[in-house]
Amino acid sequence: MDEYLKLLLEQIRCTKARPYIKQELQDHMEDQIAENMKAGMDHEQAEKEAVRDMGDPVETGISLDSIHRPQAAWKLLGIIIFISIAGVLIHAGISGKASENAVAGSDRYVFHVMIGLAVMMILYLLDYTVLAKFSKIIAAVLLAVCLLVILEGGQVNGARIFISLPGGRRGMDVQKLMLFYVPIYGAILYKLFMIH
């Protein structure tokens, strides 16, 4: 069984996926060995039968490699960037016809779109196994920030939704910060299901 798994795993290029695939296949093969032994086979014969049932290790490994090879959806990212740039241009065109306050708001809009694109790209291209390692810590920090906002945050229309940054001129909107919970939640789930 060990030789079979070694040969199969050599076909998988994504080295980070190998331990998880090995554990999954090993568990499956051990279950099959137990079933074969219940059917009356001795351990050696049951193991050989379980390995034979898995199929050719090279073909199975190549098949698993095609599934576990991470590929970025560059077309989708290009479309998102194009739509964002078009939105910025439309916003700038509309605010150019409006008051000076709208022009100042336009600069802030462009800044927020660029920050949003950068964060999206980082989170999209980031390997979830890296994010999963620190997901609970990040989630705890986000919850602590929420608690801080509830206790000491600035108010808008009676609701505490932002924290003033040092200097007092800028603030951090916690509602936008909470959008990070989506990838963090995904990372926590990834960690939980990959461990168990």
Stockholm file with secondary structure:
# STOCKHOLM 1.0

chainA/1-196         MDEYLKLLLEQIRCTKARPYIKQELQDHMEDQIAENMKAGMDHEQAEKEAVRDMGDPVETGISLDSIHRPQAAWKLLGIIIFISIAGVLIHAGISGKASENAVAGSDRYVFHVMIGLAVMMILYLLDYTVLAKFSKIIAAVLLAVCLLVILEGGQVNGARIFISLPGGRRGMDVQKLMLFYVPIYGAILYKLFMIH
#=GR chainA/1-196 SS CHHHHHHHHHTCCCTTTHHHHHHHHHHHHHHHHHHHHHTTCCHHHHHHHHHHHHCCHHHHHHHHHHHHCCCCCHHHHHHHHHHHHHHHHHHHHHHHTSCHHHHHHHHHHHHHHHHHHHHHHHHHHSCHHHHHHTHHHHHHHHHHHHHHHHHHCEEETTEEEEEECTTSSCEEEHHHHGGGHHHHHHHHHHHHHHHC
#=GC SS_cons         CHHHHHHHHHTCCCTTTHHHHHHHHHHHHHHHHHHHHHTTCCHHHHHHHHHHHHCCHHHHHHHHHHHHCCCCCHHHHHHHHHHHHHHHHHHHHHHHTSCHHHHHHHHHHHHHHHHHHHHHHHHHHSCHHHHHHTHHHHHHHHHHHHHHHHHHCEEETTEEEEEECTTSSCEEEHHHHGGGHHHHHHHHHHHHHHHC
//
